[in-house]
Amino acid sequence: MKEIKFISADEAVKVVKSGDHIHFSSVASAPQVLIQALCRRGDAGELKNVFIHHLHTEGPAPYTEAKYEGIFFHQAFFVGGNVRKNVQAGYADYIPIFLSETQKLYRAGVLPCDVAMIQVCPPDKHGFVSLGTSVDATLAAIECAKTVIAVINKHVPRSWGEAIIPVDKIDLFVEDNTPLEPATFTAPNETETKIGINCANLIEDGACLQMGIGAIPNAVLAQLGNHKNLGIHTEMFADGVLPLVEKGVINGANKKIDKYKMVSTFLMGSQEVYNFIDDNPMVAMMDVGYTNDPYIIAKNPKVTAINSALQVDITGQVCADSLGTKFYSGVGGQIDFTYGASLSEGGKAIIAMPSVTNKGISKIAPVLTTGAGVVTTRNHMHWLVTEFGAVDLYGKSLQERAKAIISIAHPDHREELDRAAFERFGPHYHFVPAE
């Protein structure tokens, strides 16, 4: 095993040169001590035109601030809440990319990786460390980087799967034992609970689940206590799965690949989640090129993918990344899993959202807002769920889709949407039989 000699964060980031491309590990594993040291070099005027890449990160992202213009050029693979304001202002930027292909950016040489900054658990007696909560594109960055700087942190869980790497892959070591950033979620409200019930009614015993993060996924999971033999193959999970694992509802018994294992590429949640994956062979933290490959996803039966939307039009086009021209999040893994679920034997691809915004504006619209991005195309759409029901759009014509989608819009907006459909499709529209 390589001898580990710790240096300070300030000394470690001296390897960064102007014009370099840097990768940060993601979500709770963002190496904040290195980020702070890098920004100190920026403050000192020692760097310019340094490219920074990562998926979503938790915690501060000071390198996107206006004062670092010309010093750091942020190009994330997803727009998280900590960078959203600066991306929308133009001080930071976003690379539209399927989550499954983020690793390919490095491995195919589309993006160079000069320095990978990661966070890992302390080495075991065999000389291996774990990436803990964040494998995603970080493993590819480690493979391709000229220099790898690792923060060894006792709070990083020792997760299994492809998270395990030898210390020989690491060039510089920094010690920091700051606890990982936790993520907390509010309890589902009445609307979210109804959506959860409507989604849960579509989930069969033996299904293999993928779902994102937030109130709706938690609302769905809360309704699955009486299900049997559920599996997990997802890009991420959070606290909502833990009670179902404890009850034996989630056991992976029906999976055809990675049987009995919960497969994910990153996660975020409370300390309870981090404790759960620590040295747990039931959890396989894998490369995002594996977890999000639609053809890998499809190998399991009854894959049920539940994703969210910001807006859906009456033909089934889904905007999930932007509010008009303002980028809000990113493509993420929505298409990876929507397509993978549709290829799975007995699979179901579900888009779930409240029918209106917090301001009462309908999220179902005649047409998408100008500038809105189509993440899931109308061709990929299967199930759409709101608090007012669930409709299957697969195989339906444009006019049939409009009827179905409007039937689960908020009642206050149905007449307006129906009028817009009539104007779009002509007088024949009203003769389309409603399901």
Secondary structure, 3 states (H helix, E strand, C coil): CCCCCECCHHHHHHHCCCCCEEEECCECCCCHHHHHHHHHHHHCCCCCCEEEECCCECCCCHHHCHHHCCCEEEEECCCCCCCHHHHHHCCCEECCCCHHHHHHHHHCCCCCCCEEEEEECCCCCCCEEECCCECCCHHHHHHHCCEEEEEECCCCCCCEECCEEEHHHCCEEEECCCCCCCCCCCCCCHHHHHHHHHHHCCCCCCCEEEECCCHHHHHHHCCCCCCCCEEEECCEECHHHHHHHHCCCECCCCCCCCCCCEEECEECCCHHHHHHHCCCCCEEECCHHHHCCHHHHCCCCCEEEEECCCEEECCCCEECCEECCEECCCCCCHHHHHHHHHHCCCCEEEEECCCECCCCCECEECCCCCCCCCCECCCCCCEEEECCEEEECCCCCHHHHHHHHHHCCCHHHHHHHHHHHHHHHCHHHHHCCCC
